[in-house]
Amino acid sequence: MTPDLPLPVLPLAIQAIDLFGIAVFAVSGALLAAERKQTFVTFLFFAVVTGVGGGTLRDLLIGAPVFWVQGNGVLLICFAAATLVWLASRRWFAGSALLWFDAAGLGAYATYGAAKALVFGIAPVPAFAMGVLTACAGGIIRDVLAGEPSILMRPELYVTAAALSSGLLVGMALLGLTGWAAAVLAALAGFALRGLAIARGWSLPAYQR
């Protein structure tokens, strides 16, 4: 019987980006529950769904073990994020906090999703798509479950920001750049573009015919 091959190992920088993305997306899920004045159980549910939704779809598509069932850490991060939002003063998360946490998660998760796809042998263009999927799917699931208009249907840039992070990561990986600088640059680029879209209302031209 042929022994199982060891799973690919991602660079430490990319693993750190992943944990950050999980945490901030989980906070964004809990914030939506807070806006709806839901119970603590709902806080936990939305934190988990938002934190792991995109990554779960990615892993199923690339043939990787689903990341959050391999240990306790991911769910504990989501539970901690939900608890933080539950216990925190509302003024800490007032205004557009949900949008900004979502923006931070978007850049981080697009970067990580593309990197993980590449490490698992996915070709560059599908790996780019996996980065975008990883970043966007959790927020979409969160909004659908909450009865909110999908983030995809809002005018300001969203998928484009995820595509920027994912594309930069894939491009730099093809050039042999896979360390901290590449990971942070890719994540920050997507966050910056999404942040400018939030602050200034930037959007792509809409269909007018």
Protein Blocks (a to p, Z undefined) as FASTA:
>chain_A
ZZddddddddfklmmmmmmmmmmmmmmmmmmmmmnopafklmmmmmmmmmmmmmmmmmmm
nopacfklnbmklmmmmmmmmmmmmmpcfklmgcjlmmmmmmmmmmmmmmmmmmmmmmno
pafklmmmmmmmmmmmmmmmmmmmnopacfklpmbdfklmmmmmmmmmmmmmmnopabfk
lmmmmmmmmmmmmmmmmmnopacdddfZZ
